[in-house]
Amino acid sequence: MSNDEVTVVLAHAAWADGSSWSRVIGLLRAAGLRAIAAPLPLTSLADDISALDRVIARTEGPVVLVGHAYSGAVIGATRTDRTKALVYVNSLVPDEGETVLDVFTRVAPHPMAPKLAPDADGLMWLPDEAFGEAFAQQADEREQAVLAAVQRPISIEAITAPVERPRWHDLPSWYLIAQEDRMIPEENQRFMAERIGATILSRPLDHCPMIGAPELVAEIILSAVRA
């Protein structure tokens, strides 16, 4: 695949939106790639898969899917034949029959991780202080404030639905381990990355490497394209 043939579709995490990918999009486009962010409603896993599929349907040619955190489950569920590689950015990667919650809770949380619980509508929000303490502690205060202001809550239904056989069984995958992630501990990331047989890049990054280290995120995506 040459760069000008490929579209990179980026899926955002829980408590985020497509703007979290803005720096990475700029770097990918500078490298000659088409790059778009899929807006996920975070209302259920099925809704998020459908939203990603609608964005992929607007593209032509080969596609590389990139998922951050929660959306690792989403990119593994799309069935389009044009998907050629999967890139996981400190992602949660359940196997068939598992839920996002299963893999999220398989190790003890970081001491700075926020306590999460759904509200009366079944939605989970991050408290504002969590963006500086655990979500993006390497970002500056302005960036943390913006992340808190644009956060999208995630429904409990999105993380408790078992996944079907994920595409990483059939497609090459890459995984960026964020060693200083306080939302998904490094030990858990490494378990998932090794279980799926991914090509691994590991660096001392927080939960939002696309904010603090967009060059590294772009590097691993470009590695997937070139491979």
Residue frames as a rotation matrix with the C-alpha (Angstrom) as fourth column:
MET 1
0.582 0.813 0.000 0.00
0.813 -0.582 0.000 0.00
0.000 0.000 -1.000 0.00
SER 2
-0.553 -0.675 0.488 1.34
0.625 -0.724 -0.292 3.43
0.551 0.143 0.822 -0.87
ASN 3
-0.823 0.169 -0.543 0.45
0.405 -0.497 -0.768 6.29
-0.399 -0.851 0.341 1.42
ASP 4
-0.774 0.517 -0.367 -1.86
-0.601 -0.782 0.164 7.98
-0.202 0.347 0.916 -1.04
GLU 5
-0.498 0.615 -0.611 -4.01
-0.195 0.608 0.770 4.84
0.845 0.503 -0.183 -1.34
VAL 6
-0.509 0.177 -0.842 -4.67
0.722 0.620 -0.306 4.39
0.468 -0.764 -0.444 2.37
THR 7
0.111 0.537 0.836 -7.23
-0.365 -0.761 0.537 5.97
0.924 -0.365 0.112 4.67
VAL 8
-0.827 -0.334 -0.452 -6.56
0.332 0.358 -0.872 5.93
0.453 -0.872 -0.185 8.39
VAL 9
0.191 0.930 0.315 -9.75
-0.104 -0.300 0.948 5.90
0.976 -0.214 0.039 10.47
LEU 10
-0.820 -0.572 0.013 -9.25
0.009 -0.036 -0.999 6.89
0.572 -0.820 0.035 14.09
ALA 11
0.288 0.922 -0.258 -11.68
0.305 0.167 0.938 5.94
0.908 -0.348 -0.233 16.86
HIS 12
-0.265 -0.391 0.881 -11.65
-0.563 -0.679 -0.471 7.91
0.783 -0.621 -0.040 20.10
ALA 13
-0.850 -0.157 -0.503 -11.78
0.293 0.653 -0.699 6.69
0.438 -0.741 -0.509 23.69
ALA 14
0.327 0.847 -0.420 -14.43
0.863 -0.086 0.498 6.97
0.385 -0.525 -0.759 26.34
TRP 15
0.538 0.014 -0.843 -14.57
0.583 -0.729 0.359 10.49
-0.610 -0.684 -0.400 27.82
ALA 16
-0.589 -0.716 -0.375 -13.09
0.119 -0.535 0.836 11.87
-0.799 0.448 0.401 24.61
ASP 17
0.699 0.715 -0.022 -14.17
0.028 -0.058 -0.998 12.90
-0.714 0.697 -0.060 21.13
GLY 18
0.723 -0.382 0.576 -12.58
0.690 0.361 -0.627 13.08
0.032 0.851 0.525 17.70
SER 19
0.832 -0.416 0.368 -10.69
-0.317 -0.900 -0.300 16.27
0.456 0.133 -0.880 18.54
SER 20
0.691 -0.604 0.398 -8.31
-0.292 0.272 0.917 14.18
-0.662 -0.750 0.012 20.66
TRP 21
0.365 -0.526 0.769 -6.76
0.741 0.664 0.103 13.00
-0.564 0.532 0.631 17.37
SER 22
0.971 0.185 -0.150 -6.19
0.055 -0.786 -0.616 16.48
-0.232 0.590 -0.773 15.89
ARG 23
0.314 -0.927 -0.205 -2.39
-0.770 -0.375 0.516 16.51
-0.555 -0.004 -0.832 16.22
VAL 24
-0.328 -0.406 0.853 -2.05
0.081 0.887 0.454 12.98
-0.941 0.218 -0.258 14.86
ILE 25
0.593 0.619 0.515 -4.31
0.596 0.092 -0.798 13.79
-0.541 0.780 -0.314 11.91
GLY 26
0.847 -0.309 -0.433 -2.06
-0.447 -0.854 -0.265 16.70
-0.288 0.418 -0.861 10.96
LEU 27
-0.146 -0.970 0.195 1.05
-0.687 0.241 0.685 14.50
-0.712 -0.034 -0.702 11.05
LEU 28
-0.160 0.145 0.976 -0.57
0.420 0.905 -0.066 11.72
-0.893 0.400 -0.205 9.02
ARG 29
0.846 0.509 0.161 -1.77
0.375 -0.353 -0.857 14.14
-0.380 0.785 -0.489 6.37
ALA 30
0.532 -0.746 -0.401 1.71
-0.741 -0.639 0.206 15.65
-0.410 0.187 -0.893 6.18
ALA 31
-0.466 -0.689 0.554 2.92
-0.361 0.720 0.593 12.12
-0.808 0.076 -0.584 5.45
GLY 32
-0.772 0.153 -0.617 0.48
-0.623 0.012 0.782 11.84
0.127 0.988 0.086 2.53
LEU 33
-0.853 0.490 -0.182 -2.25
0.509 0.857 -0.077 9.82
0.118 -0.159 -0.980 4.24
ARG 34
-0.196 0.882 0.427 -5.95
-0.324 -0.470 0.821 10.49
0.925 0.023 0.378 4.35
ALA 35
-0.840 -0.087 -0.535 -7.00
0.453 0.430 -0.781 10.49
0.298 -0.898 -0.322 8.01
ILE 36
-0.206 0.837 0.506 -10.45
-0.414 -0.543 0.730 10.93
0.886 -0.059 0.459 9.54
ALA 37
-0.968 -0.053 0.243 -11.84
-0.249 0.265 -0.932 10.58
-0.015 -0.963 -0.270 13.05
ALA 38
-0.430 0.849 -0.306 -14.99
0.318 0.460 0.829 8.54
0.845 0.260 -0.468 13.60
PRO 39
-0.536 0.308 0.786 -17.49
-0.750 -0.601 -0.276 10.13
0.387 -0.738 0.553 16.01
LEU 40
-0.647 0.278 -0.711 -18.62
0.357 0.933 0.040 7.41
0.674 -0.228 -0.703 18.42
PRO 41
0.162 0.793 0.588 -21.81
-0.327 -0.519 0.790 7.98
0.931 -0.320 0.175 20.43
LEU 42
-0.828 -0.559 0.047 -20.56
-0.273 0.328 -0.904 5.77
0.490 -0.762 -0.424 23.30
THR 43
-0.097 0.902 0.421 -24.15
-0.990 -0.130 0.049 4.68
0.099 -0.412 0.906 23.92
SER 44
0.722 0.162 0.673 -23.58
-0.302 0.948 0.097 0.96
-0.622 -0.273 0.733 23.34
LEU 45
-0.357 -0.887 0.294 -20.94
-0.088 0.345 0.934 -1.22
-0.930 0.308 -0.201 21.74
ALA 46
-0.089 0.403 0.911 -23.31
0.885 0.452 -0.114 -1.98
-0.457 0.796 -0.397 18.84
ASP 47
0.890 0.425 -0.163 -23.98
0.331 -0.850 -0.410 1.74
-0.313 0.311 -0.897 18.29
ASP 48
0.371 -0.832 -0.412 -20.27
-0.487 -0.553 0.676 2.49
-0.790 -0.050 -0.610 18.25
ILE 49
-0.464 -0.481 0.744 -19.52
0.344 0.676 0.652 -0.31
-0.816 0.558 -0.148 15.77
SER 50
0.345 0.686 0.641 -22.28
0.898 -0.044 -0.437 1.00
-0.272 0.727 -0.631 13.50
ALA 51
0.874 -0.052 -0.484 -20.90
-0.067 -0.998 -0.016 4.54
-0.482 0.046 -0.875 13.74
LEU 52
-0.142 -0.989 -0.047 -17.43
-0.354 0.006 0.935 3.33
-0.924 0.150 -0.351 12.77
ASP 53
-0.335 0.068 0.940 -18.82
0.702 0.684 0.200 1.28
-0.629 0.727 -0.276 9.87
ARG 54
0.744 0.657 0.121 -20.65
0.585 -0.553 -0.593 4.36
-0.323 0.512 -0.796 8.54
VAL 55
0.558 -0.626 -0.546 -17.41
-0.502 -0.778 0.379 6.31
-0.661 0.063 -0.747 8.47
ILE 56
-0.453 -0.739 0.499 -15.52
-0.028 0.571 0.820 3.47
-0.891 0.358 -0.280 6.78
ALA 57
0.119 0.604 0.788 -18.30
0.826 0.380 -0.416 3.30
-0.551 0.701 -0.454 4.15
ARG 58
0.910 0.202 -0.363 -17.48
0.034 -0.907 -0.421 6.91
-0.414 0.371 -0.831 3.20
THR 59
0.051 -0.972 -0.230 -13.93
-0.620 -0.211 0.756 5.92
-0.783 0.104 -0.613 2.26
GLU 60
0.917 0.095 -0.388 -12.44
-0.374 0.544 -0.751 4.11
0.139 0.833 0.535 -0.70
GLY 61
0.193 -0.906 -0.377 -9.51
-0.387 0.283 -0.878 1.73
0.902 0.315 -0.296 -0.90
PRO 62
-0.069 -0.304 -0.950 -7.58
0.621 0.733 -0.279 0.09
0.781 -0.609 0.138 1.93
VAL 63
0.563 0.345 0.751 -8.20
-0.392 -0.688 0.610 1.22
0.727 -0.638 -0.253 5.50
VAL 64
-0.534 -0.635 -0.558 -6.08
0.400 0.391 -0.829 1.10
0.745 -0.666 0.045 8.64
LEU 65
0.570 0.803 0.173 -8.13
0.124 -0.293 0.948 1.34
0.812 -0.519 -0.267 11.83
VAL 66
-0.648 -0.760 0.050 -6.75
0.149 -0.191 -0.970 2.97
0.747 -0.621 0.237 14.96
GLY 67
0.506 0.854 -0.124 -8.42
0.256 -0.011 0.967 2.65
0.824 -0.521 -0.224 18.35
HIS 68
-0.561 -0.623 0.545 -7.63
-0.340 -0.427 -0.838 4.38
0.755 -0.655 0.027 21.63
ALA 69
-0.825 0.165 0.541 -8.51
-0.528 0.122 -0.841 2.72
-0.204 -0.979 -0.013 24.96
TYR 70
-0.128 0.871 0.475 -12.20
-0.279 0.428 -0.860 1.65
-0.952 -0.243 0.188 24.87
SER 71
0.565 0.493 -0.661 -12.39
-0.722 -0.093 -0.686 1.79
-0.399 0.865 0.304 21.08
GLY 72
-0.660 -0.744 -0.107 -9.94
-0.734 0.607 0.304 -1.07
-0.161 0.280 -0.947 20.78
ALA 73
-0.523 0.570 0.634 -13.05
0.198 0.805 -0.560 -3.23
-0.829 -0.167 -0.534 21.15
VAL 74
0.464 0.772 -0.435 -14.79
-0.207 -0.383 -0.900 -1.23
-0.861 0.508 -0.018 18.42
ILE 75
0.101 -0.462 -0.881 -12.11
-0.975 -0.221 0.004 -1.43
-0.197 0.859 -0.473 15.73
GLY 76
-0.853 -0.462 0.242 -11.83
-0.430 0.886 0.173 -5.18
-0.295 0.044 -0.955 16.23
ALA 77
-0.339 0.829 0.445 -15.53
0.207 0.527 -0.824 -5.66
-0.918 -0.187 -0.350 15.51
THR 78
0.239 0.440 -0.866 -15.94
-0.728 -0.509 -0.460 -4.04
-0.643 0.740 0.198 12.11
ARG 79
0.250 -0.018 0.968 -16.26
0.243 0.969 -0.045 -6.54
-0.937 0.247 0.247 9.25
THR 80
0.824 0.091 -0.559 -15.29
-0.464 -0.459 -0.758 -4.53
-0.326 0.884 -0.335 6.17
ASP 81
0.755 -0.531 0.385 -12.97
0.618 0.773 -0.144 -6.42
-0.221 0.346 0.912 3.85
ARG 82
0.608 -0.525 0.596 -11.03
0.222 -0.609 -0.762 -3.22
0.763 0.595 -0.254 3.16
THR 83
0.806 -0.358 0.472 -9.53
-0.586 -0.366 0.723 -3.16
-0.086 -0.859 -0.505 6.65
LYS 84
0.575 -0.676 -0.461 -5.88
-0.084 0.512 -0.855 -4.18
0.814 0.530 0.237 6.30
ALA 85
-0.488 -0.757 -0.435 -4.40
0.461 0.200 -0.865 -3.52
0.742 -0.622 0.251 9.75
LEU 86
0.739 0.668 -0.084 -5.37
0.371 -0.301 0.878 -2.61
0.562 -0.681 -0.470 13.30
VAL 87
-0.451 -0.855 0.258 -3.46
0.222 -0.387 -0.895 -0.19
0.865 -0.346 0.364 15.50
TYR 88
0.581 0.612 -0.537 -4.15
0.634 0.074 0.770 -0.16
0.511 -0.787 -0.345 19.23
VAL 89
-0.292 -0.602 0.743 -3.12
-0.110 -0.751 -0.651 2.92
0.950 -0.272 0.153 21.20
ASN 90
-0.966 -0.142 0.217 -3.03
-0.242 0.198 -0.950 1.74
0.092 -0.970 -0.225 24.87
SER 91
-0.277 0.925 -0.261 -6.29
-0.761 -0.045 0.647 -0.01
0.587 0.378 0.716 24.08
LEU 92
-0.265 0.374 0.889 -8.65
-0.605 0.653 -0.456 -2.43
-0.751 -0.658 0.053 25.73
VAL 93
-0.395 -0.026 -0.918 -8.73
-0.862 0.356 0.361 -5.50
0.318 0.934 -0.163 23.49
PRO 94
0.031 0.470 0.882 -11.27
-0.696 0.643 -0.319 -8.15
-0.717 -0.604 0.347 24.52
ASP 95
-0.961 -0.237 -0.145 -11.36
-0.274 0.729 0.628 -11.59
-0.043 0.643 -0.765 22.94
GLU 96
-0.422 0.845 -0.328 -14.49
-0.271 0.228 0.935 -13.41
0.865 0.484 0.133 21.80
GLY 97
0.223 0.658 -0.720 -17.07
0.578 0.505 0.641 -13.61
0.785 -0.559 -0.267 24.58
GLU 98
-0.432 -0.435 -0.790 -15.27
0.892 -0.332 -0.305 -11.07
-0.130 -0.837 0.532 26.77
THR 99
0.766 0.616 0.183 -16.48
0.624 -0.781 0.014 -7.57
0.152 0.103 -0.983 27.56
VAL 100
0.162 -0.674 0.721 -14.54
0.034 -0.726 -0.686 -4.32
0.986 0.135 -0.095 27.78
LEU 101
0.558 0.108 0.823 -15.20
-0.764 -0.322 0.560 -4.35
0.325 -0.941 -0.097 31.51
ASP 102
0.978 -0.210 -0.007 -13.67
0.201 0.926 0.319 -7.84
-0.060 -0.313 0.948 31.77
VAL 103
0.299 -0.934 0.196 -10.33
0.818 0.145 -0.556 -6.73
0.491 0.327 0.808 30.38
PHE 104
0.201 -0.177 0.964 -10.43
-0.204 -0.970 -0.135 -3.31
0.958 -0.169 -0.231 32.05
THR 105
0.554 0.163 0.816 -10.71
-0.805 -0.144 0.576 -4.86
0.212 -0.976 0.052 35.50
ARG 106
0.791 -0.209 -0.575 -8.37
0.132 0.976 -0.174 -7.84
0.597 0.062 0.800 35.11
VAL 107
-0.313 -0.864 -0.395 -5.63
0.740 0.039 -0.672 -6.13
0.595 -0.503 0.627 37.17
ALA 108
0.129 0.324 -0.937 -5.82
0.901 -0.434 -0.026 -3.78
-0.415 -0.841 -0.348 40.16
PRO 109
0.781 0.209 0.588 -6.37
0.493 -0.785 -0.376 -0.13
0.383 0.584 -0.716 39.22
HIS 110
-0.351 -0.877 0.329 -3.66
0.514 -0.474 -0.715 2.50
0.783 -0.082 0.617 39.54
PRO 111
-0.410 0.180 -0.894 -3.85
0.885 -0.158 -0.438 4.34
-0.220 -0.971 -0.094 42.90
MET 112
-0.799 0.073 -0.596 -4.63
-0.081 -0.997 -0.012 7.59
-0.595 0.038 0.803 41.04
ALA 113
-0.844 0.522 0.125 -7.36
0.282 0.233 0.931 6.08
0.457 0.820 -0.344 38.85
PRO 114
-0.606 0.687 0.401 -10.81
-0.779 -0.614 -0.124 7.60
0.162 -0.388 0.908 39.43
LYS 115
-0.763 0.503 0.407 -13.62
0.202 0.783 -0.589 5.54
-0.615 -0.367 -0.698 40.91
LEU 116
-0.861 0.409 -0.304 -16.22
-0.443 -0.306 0.843 5.02
0.251 0.860 0.444 38.20
ALA 117
-0.653 0.739 0.164 -19.95
0.459 0.559 -0.691 4.45
-0.603 -0.376 -0.704 38.55
PRO 118
-0.614 0.491 0.618 -22.93
0.595 -0.227 0.771 5.03
0.519 0.841 -0.153 36.23
ASP 119
-0.912 0.403 0.081 -25.36
-0.384 -0.767 -0.513 7.86
-0.145 -0.499 0.854 36.98
ALA 120
-0.247 0.913 0.324 -29.17
-0.243 0.265 -0.933 7.55
-0.938 -0.310 0.157 36.94
ASP 121
0.585 0.437 -0.684 -29.09
-0.732 -0.078 -0.676 7.41
-0.349 0.896 0.274 33.12
GLY 122
0.828 -0.303 0.472 -26.52
0.329 0.944 0.029 4.60
-0.454 0.132 0.881 33.02
LEU 123
0.713 -0.592 0.374 -23.75
0.163 -0.379 -0.911 6.99
0.682 0.711 -0.174 31.91
MET 124
0.509 -0.647 -0.568 -20.29
0.801 0.113 0.589 7.26
-0.317 -0.754 0.575 33.40
TRP 125
0.846 -0.261 0.464 -18.58
-0.027 -0.891 -0.453 10.64
0.532 0.371 -0.761 33.56
LEU 126
-0.069 -0.906 -0.418 -15.03
0.864 0.155 -0.479 11.45
0.498 -0.395 0.772 34.63
PRO 127
0.723 0.203 -0.660 -14.73
0.561 -0.731 0.390 14.08
-0.403 -0.652 -0.642 37.35
ASP 128
0.940 -0.313 0.132 -12.86
-0.145 -0.721 -0.678 17.14
0.308 0.618 -0.723 36.10
GLU 129
0.463 -0.814 0.350 -9.90
-0.815 -0.236 0.529 16.54
-0.348 -0.530 -0.773 38.39
ALA 130
0.524 -0.233 0.819 -9.34
0.151 0.972 0.180 13.08
-0.838 0.030 0.544 36.88
PHE 131
0.948 -0.169 0.271 -8.15
0.260 -0.083 -0.962 14.61
0.185 0.982 -0.034 33.63
GLY 132
0.454 -0.824 0.339 -5.10
-0.700 -0.565 -0.436 16.02
0.551 -0.039 -0.834 35.39
GLU 133
0.179 -0.355 0.917 -4.60
-0.880 0.359 0.311 13.17
-0.440 -0.863 -0.249 37.83
ALA 134
-0.119 -0.138 0.983 -5.04
-0.051 0.990 0.133 10.10
-0.992 -0.034 -0.125 35.61
PHE 135
0.719 0.533 0.447 -6.40
0.378 0.240 -0.894 10.73
-0.583 0.812 -0.029 32.11
ALA 136
0.616 -0.519 0.592 -3.75
0.525 -0.290 -0.800 13.12
0.587 0.804 0.094 30.77
GLN 137
0.808 -0.279 -0.519 -1.32
0.417 -0.350 0.839 13.95
-0.416 -0.894 -0.167 33.57
GLN 138
-0.244 -0.957 0.156 1.44
0.797 -0.106 0.595 14.74
-0.553 0.269 0.788 31.05
ALA 139
0.039 0.343 0.939 -0.67
0.809 -0.563 0.172 17.39
0.587 0.752 -0.299 29.31
ASP 140
-0.932 -0.326 0.161 -0.65
0.190 -0.814 -0.549 21.02
0.310 -0.481 0.820 30.41
GLU 141
-0.686 0.678 -0.263 -3.51
0.279 -0.088 -0.956 22.55
-0.671 -0.730 -0.129 32.39
ARG 142
-0.352 0.566 -0.745 -5.11
-0.791 -0.606 -0.086 24.15
-0.500 0.559 0.661 29.33
GLU 143
-0.589 0.090 -0.803 -5.18
-0.571 0.656 0.493 20.84
0.572 0.749 -0.335 27.47
GLN 144
-0.911 0.261 -0.320 -6.58
0.403 0.728 -0.555 19.06
0.088 -0.634 -0.768 30.51
ALA 145
-0.563 0.725 -0.396 -9.32
-0.136 -0.554 -0.821 21.68
-0.815 -0.408 0.411 30.83
VAL 146
-0.340 0.417 -0.843 -10.29
-0.940 -0.174 0.293 21.26
-0.024 0.892 0.452 27.18
LEU 147
-0.788 0.020 -0.616 -10.42
-0.116 0.977 0.180 17.46
0.605 0.213 -0.767 27.54
ALA 148
-0.823 0.503 -0.264 -12.70
0.426 0.239 -0.872 17.82
-0.376 -0.830 -0.412 30.54
ALA 149
-0.466 0.653 -0.597 -14.92
-0.474 -0.754 -0.455 20.32
-0.747 0.071 0.661 28.74
VAL 150
-0.190 0.367 -0.911 -15.49
-0.968 0.084 0.236 18.16
0.162 0.927 0.339 25.64
GLN 151
-0.913 -0.256 0.319 -15.71
-0.327 0.925 -0.192 14.75
-0.246 -0.279 -0.928 27.35
ARG 152
-0.081 0.876 -0.476 -18.38
-0.748 0.262 0.610 12.33
0.659 0.405 0.634 26.19
PRO 153
-0.138 0.064 0.988 -19.76
-0.858 0.491 -0.152 10.01
-0.495 -0.869 -0.013 28.87
ILE 154
-0.717 -0.112 -0.688 -19.85
-0.495 0.777 0.389 6.29
0.491 0.619 -0.613 28.14
SER 155
0.357 0.919 0.166 -22.84
-0.860 0.254 0.442 4.08
0.364 -0.301 0.881 28.73
ILE 156
-0.156 -0.332 0.930 -22.53
-0.733 0.670 0.116 1.03
-0.662 -0.663 -0.348 30.93
GLU 157
0.771 0.519 0.370 -24.01
-0.130 0.697 -0.706 -0.90
-0.624 0.496 0.604 27.98
ALA 158
0.725 -0.530 -0.440 -20.90
-0.600 -0.171 -0.782 -0.16
0.339 0.831 -0.441 25.91
ILE 159
-0.274 -0.950 0.150 -18.57
-0.884 0.187 -0.428 -1.93
0.379 -0.250 -0.891 28.30
THR 160
-0.358 0.194 0.914 -20.74
-0.618 0.684 -0.387 -4.89
-0.700 -0.703 -0.125 29.36
ALA 161
0.746 0.600 -0.289 -21.60
-0.597 0.410 -0.689 -6.34
-0.295 0.687 0.664 25.93
PRO 162
0.182 -0.697 0.694 -19.59
0.169 0.717 0.676 -9.46
-0.969 -0.006 0.249 24.96
VAL 163
-0.026 -0.275 -0.961 -17.69
-0.858 -0.487 0.163 -9.10
-0.513 0.829 -0.223 21.70
GLU 164
0.966 0.242 0.092 -17.85
-0.138 0.782 -0.608 -11.42
-0.219 0.575 0.788 18.72
ARG 165
0.436 -0.856 0.278 -14.67
0.806 0.509 0.302 -12.97
-0.400 0.093 0.912 17.29
PRO 166
0.618 -0.175 -0.766 -12.43
-0.138 -0.984 0.114 -9.90
-0.774 0.035 -0.633 16.86
ARG 167
0.983 -0.150 -0.105 -10.56
-0.103 0.017 -0.995 -9.13
0.151 0.988 0.001 13.67
TRP 168
0.287 -0.945 0.157 -7.14
-0.953 -0.266 0.143 -9.18
-0.093 -0.190 -0.977 15.32
HIS 169
0.287 -0.141 0.947 -7.30
-0.125 0.975 0.183 -12.97
-0.950 -0.171 0.263 14.93
ASP 170
0.559 0.091 0.824 -7.09
0.712 0.456 -0.534 -12.44
-0.424 0.885 0.190 11.17
LEU 171
0.825 -0.211 0.524 -5.34
0.203 -0.755 -0.623 -9.09
0.527 0.621 -0.580 10.62
PRO 172
-0.241 -0.942 -0.234 -1.87
0.766 -0.037 -0.641 -7.78
0.595 -0.334 0.731 11.53
SER 173
0.832 0.552 0.047 -1.93
0.378 -0.628 0.680 -5.52
0.405 -0.549 -0.731 14.55
TRP 174
-0.373 -0.882 0.287 0.27
0.340 -0.418 -0.842 -2.97
0.863 -0.217 0.456 16.28
TYR 175
0.675 0.584 -0.451 0.06
0.620 -0.117 0.776 -1.86
0.400 -0.803 -0.441 19.93
LEU 176
-0.204 -0.662 0.721 1.45
-0.080 -0.723 -0.686 1.25
0.976 -0.198 0.095 21.60
ILE 177
0.268 0.200 -0.942 1.96
0.869 0.372 0.326 0.55
0.416 -0.906 -0.074 25.32
ALA 178
0.238 -0.123 0.964 1.75
-0.254 -0.965 -0.060 3.67
0.937 -0.231 -0.261 27.48
GLN 179
-0.315 -0.508 -0.802 3.89
0.506 0.625 -0.594 2.80
0.803 -0.593 0.060 30.47
GLU 180
-0.985 -0.081 -0.153 2.62
0.173 -0.534 -0.828 5.65
-0.015 -0.842 0.540 32.67
ASP 181
-0.383 0.922 0.049 -1.06
-0.214 -0.140 0.967 5.16
0.899 0.360 0.251 31.90
ARG 182
-0.946 0.074 0.314 -3.08
-0.313 0.030 -0.949 5.53
-0.080 -0.997 -0.005 35.12
MET 183
0.032 0.996 -0.083 -6.36
-0.976 0.013 -0.216 4.41
-0.214 0.088 0.973 33.54
ILE 184
0.950 0.149 -0.276 -5.16
-0.228 0.931 -0.284 1.11
0.214 0.333 0.918 32.01
PRO 185
0.546 -0.792 0.273 -2.08
-0.450 -0.002 0.893 -0.17
-0.706 -0.611 -0.358 33.85
GLU 186
-0.044 -0.690 -0.723 0.97
-0.999 0.012 0.049 -1.09
-0.025 0.724 -0.690 31.78
GLU 187
-0.771 -0.257 0.583 0.76
-0.353 0.934 -0.055 -4.71
-0.531 -0.248 -0.810 32.94
ASN 188
0.111 0.915 0.388 -2.73
0.143 0.371 -0.917 -5.01
-0.984 0.157 -0.090 31.51
GLN 189
0.606 0.055 -0.794 -1.76
-0.691 -0.458 -0.559 -3.39
-0.394 0.887 -0.240 28.22
ARG 190
-0.414 -0.868 -0.274 1.20
-0.903 0.355 0.241 -5.72
-0.112 0.348 -0.931 27.80
PHE 191
-0.533 0.319 0.784 -0.98
-0.025 0.920 -0.391 -8.76
-0.846 -0.227 -0.482 28.47
MET 192
0.545 0.838 0.030 -3.41
0.048 0.004 -0.999 -7.72
-0.837 0.546 -0.038 25.72
ALA 193
0.434 -0.448 -0.782 -0.70
-0.870 -0.435 -0.233 -6.69
-0.236 0.781 -0.578 23.27
GLU 194
-0.667 -0.739 0.097 1.12
-0.703 0.667 0.245 -10.02
-0.246 0.096 -0.965 23.65
ARG 195
-0.277 0.639 0.718 -2.10
0.053 0.756 -0.652 -12.04
-0.959 -0.143 -0.243 23.54
ILE 196
0.757 0.638 -0.140 -3.02
-0.081 -0.121 -0.989 -10.64
-0.648 0.760 -0.040 20.13
GLY 197
0.237 -0.754 0.612 0.50
0.843 0.473 0.257 -11.06
-0.483 0.455 0.748 18.76
ALA 198
0.975 0.216 0.045 0.88
0.213 -0.866 -0.452 -7.36
-0.058 0.450 -0.891 18.04
THR 199
-0.052 -0.941 0.334 3.99
0.727 -0.264 -0.633 -5.52
0.684 0.210 0.698 16.98
ILE 200
0.670 0.360 -0.650 4.69
0.742 -0.331 0.582 -3.57
-0.006 -0.872 -0.489 20.17
LEU 201
-0.243 -0.671 0.700 6.06
0.286 -0.740 -0.609 -0.09
0.927 0.052 0.372 20.80
SER 202
0.517 0.376 -0.769 6.40
0.815 0.057 0.576 0.76
0.261 -0.925 -0.278 24.51
ARG 203
-0.398 -0.611 0.684 7.11
0.359 -0.790 -0.496 4.25
0.844 0.048 0.534 25.86
PRO 204
-0.674 0.097 -0.732 6.71
0.722 -0.124 -0.681 6.24
-0.157 -0.987 0.014 29.15
LEU 205
-0.786 0.485 0.382 3.42
-0.106 -0.716 0.690 7.88
0.609 0.502 0.615 28.12
ASP 206
-0.749 0.613 0.250 0.16
-0.377 -0.085 -0.922 8.68
-0.544 -0.785 0.295 29.88
HIS 207
-0.229 0.756 0.613 -3.36
0.429 0.644 -0.634 7.61
-0.874 0.118 -0.472 28.88
CYS 208
0.832 0.550 -0.078 -3.54
0.213 -0.446 -0.870 10.20
-0.512 0.707 -0.488 26.06
PRO 209
-0.140 -0.983 0.121 -0.36
0.548 0.025 0.836 9.81
-0.825 0.183 0.535 24.01
MET 210
0.017 0.180 0.984 -2.01
0.976 -0.216 0.022 11.48
0.216 0.960 -0.179 21.03
ILE 211
0.956 0.262 0.127 -1.97
0.217 -0.931 0.292 14.68
0.195 -0.252 -0.948 23.11
GLY 212
0.733 -0.680 -0.033 1.49
-0.302 -0.368 0.880 14.45
-0.610 -0.634 -0.475 24.64
ALA 213
-0.396 -0.900 0.182 3.37
-0.258 0.299 0.919 12.43
-0.881 0.317 -0.350 22.02
PRO 214
0.629 0.756 -0.181 1.52
-0.380 0.096 -0.920 12.64
-0.678 0.647 0.348 18.69
GLU 215
0.106 -0.667 -0.738 4.72
-0.988 0.012 -0.153 11.92
0.111 0.745 -0.657 16.76
LEU 216
-0.813 -0.409 0.415 5.02
-0.492 0.863 -0.113 8.51
-0.312 -0.296 -0.903 18.41
VAL 217
-0.003 0.895 0.446 1.38
-0.041 0.445 -0.895 7.71
-0.999 -0.021 0.035 17.69
ALA 218
0.676 0.205 -0.708 1.82
-0.662 -0.254 -0.706 8.76
-0.324 0.945 -0.036 14.06
GLU 219
-0.336 -0.906 -0.256 5.01
-0.941 0.315 0.119 6.66
-0.027 0.281 -0.959 13.90
ILE 220
-0.705 0.074 0.705 3.29
-0.140 0.960 -0.242 3.43
-0.695 -0.269 -0.667 14.89
ILE 221
0.464 0.886 0.020 0.41
-0.078 0.063 -0.995 4.11
-0.883 0.460 0.098 12.47
LEU 222
0.464 -0.370 -0.805 2.87
-0.881 -0.283 -0.378 4.73
-0.088 0.885 -0.457 9.64
SER 223
-0.657 -0.695 0.291 4.64
-0.679 0.714 0.171 1.49
-0.327 -0.086 -0.941 10.57
ALA 224
-0.188 0.684 0.705 1.37
0.101 0.727 -0.679 -0.36
-0.977 -0.056 -0.206 10.08
VAL 225
0.749 0.454 -0.483 0.80
-0.368 -0.321 -0.872 1.28
-0.551 0.831 -0.073 6.70
ARG 226
0.147 -0.798 -0.584 4.32
-0.989 -0.110 -0.099 0.58
0.015 0.592 -0.806 5.46
ALA 227
-0.556 -0.380 0.739 4.31
-0.511 0.858 0.056 -3.04
-0.655 -0.347 -0.671 6.67
